[in-house]
């Protein structure tokens, strides 16, 4: 009986030692990969690139560095992980004051102390802020125009529809503005915008968007006229 217990204990120790060796090996590989990624990111190879090619290279390399750092933080002991995080985490700028704040109160599960059961007394609010993003969404503006009849004139009276950029078209000015800004300011071709819209279940062909862009250009032409070079 005692012998069996000793054998089981030795097997458990060997398994634990193997796990630790594999973990140390993984840490060394990640540290080497992180070092190489940083050399590529800030070395001559990066400096030799230019324009969009360099931007894409830097984005991919920064993503690789972040992935390696995250894995290291999960593998390193608590102390070493905190030191690595302090070295790698840049000083954060405060979040823009103009952004709307959504307050989420996270209260304790109970009003009593979890250790002794005594009633808790409020001290203060600890506040931390995280930045979130709400994806753009479509909305259908449904115009309801009550119609009234005039018995004297034998006619129907109703309010006129608001002005629109595309006569008899479906898009509101906000949607046309989004397409134009995405195309010319954010460099999103119309076919890519079609894919983005499709994720929301809205099918807008490239030809339709092109028609909107053309109509917007005509509408904005008076604003550009003073800046034309004769």
QUIBELWO-V498527 format. One line per field, one symbol per residue. psi: psi as a letter, one per 40 degrees, with the letter a starting at -180 (. if undefined). Layout:
psi=???
This chain:
psi=dddddddddddddddddddddddddddddddddddddddddeadddddiiaddddddddddddddddddddddddiidddddddddddhihhiiihdehihhhhhgiidieihedeeihihhcihhhihihihhiiiiihhhhhhhhiihddefihhiiiiiiidgheidiidddddddddddddefhiddddddddddeehhhiddddddddddddddedddedeehh.
